[in-house]
Amino acid sequence: KTREVIITAFSNPELFPIVHEIVKQLKDIDGWSFIALKQPRGFSFKISIGDKQLDVKNLLFTPIPNIPNGIQLVAPDDIAKSLSKGEDSEELAWLIVETGIGEKLTGKLEHIEFANSDATEKHKRPISELKNYIEGTA
């Protein structure tokens, strides 16, 4: 049975070449498969936040007007209230986006945060449209 290892750059495009080189150097190790960067898996998953379940496919996103390449993930109010403030919340937002659209495309973003449904712009869109938004095709 082959074991799989994903080598990540934490969505930092400057590190992508290094990750690809590491994977290239590790390709001949028997029983192991090394993958460069987290691959897109879609948004059909759930995350437990405290005693709540976040069904990620129901999230919305909106661009942040004063932050180029920045987005807010709009969570339902009961989930938003359960989120810790600060780095943990931001880390979770990055993880959700990386899982959904993959690390390479997430690397085009510079800032991701959560927002309450009432604290956002009127330009809310389903998270399923995020890939096309970042690619500039929607």
N, C-alpha and C positions, 0 to 999 in steps of 0.2 A: 504494500500500500504506500502510495506517495503522499508525503506530507507537504502542505502548502504554507508558504511564508509570504506575507505581503510586506514589502519594504516601502515605508511611507516617507514623505517629505513634509507632512502636515500642511499640504496645499501651498507650499512655498515654491513658486515656479523657478526661483534661482537654484533650488536644490534638485530639480527634476533630472538634469543631466548626471549628477552624482549618483542618484538612485538608479538610473538606467545602467550606469557603469558598474555599480555594485552587483546588480542582478546579472549583468553580462559575465562578470567574473565568477559568479556562483553557479552558473548554469550546469556544470558537470558534476555536481554532488549527487551521488546515487540516493534514491529514496526521497529526494526533496525537490519541490518545485518552487522557484522564487518568482514573485510577481512584482513588477515595478508599479507602484502607486495603487491606491484603492480604486477599484473599478466601479462603474455605476451599477447600482442594484435596484433602483427605483425607490419610490416612497411608500410602498405597501408594507409597512411594518409599524409596530407599536412600541412605545417606550413607557416604562413606569416612572412616574414622577411623584414621589411620596405615595399616597394612597390612590392616586389618579392614573388613568391610562391615557396616553396621548396617541391617537391614531394619526400618524404623520401625514397620511394622504389627505387629511382634512385641513391641514395648515394652509394659510394664505401667505403671500409675501408682498412686500411693497418696496420700491426703491426708496432710499433715504436721500431727499433732495440736496442736502448740503454735504454729503459724503460721496464722492465719486466711487463707483463700484461697491457701494454699500447697500445692503438690504436689511429689512426687518422681517422676521418670521412672525406672523400674527397668529397667536394661540388663543383658543377659547379662554374666556375670563377665568374659569375655575382652574385651568391649567396654568395660566399666567400668574395667578396668585400663589400657586404651589412652587413656582420656580424660585430658586435662590437668586439673589442679585449678584452681579459682578462676574468674575471669571468663570465660575462653574456654569452659569447660564450661557455665557458666550461660547464656552467650549462645547456645550451640548448643541447649540445652534450650528456650529461648524461641523460637528459630527453628523448631524442630520443631513446637512447639505452634501457633505462628502459622500455619505452612504447613498444618497439619492442620485446625484449626477456624476459622481466620481471625483477623484482628487484633481485630475488634470483641468477639468472645467471649473471646479471650485477655486483653483488657483488664479482665476481671472477676477475673483472678488477680493476686496481689501478689508471689508468689515461686514460682520453678520451679527445681529442681535435679535432678541425677542422683544415684542411689543404687545401691549394690551390692544384689544380690538378697537377701543375708543381713542387710542393714542396714535393713530396712524393716518396717513394720507388716504384720500379717497381712491387711490390707484391700486387697490388690493386685487391680487390675482391668485388663482389656485397654484399651489406649489408644483403641480404637474406641468405648469408652463415655464418653470424656472430655467430649464435647459435652453429652450428656445429664446427666452429673454436674454440670457447671458451670451448666447451665440449671435444675438442681434437679428433673429429671424421671426420674432413676434413682437 
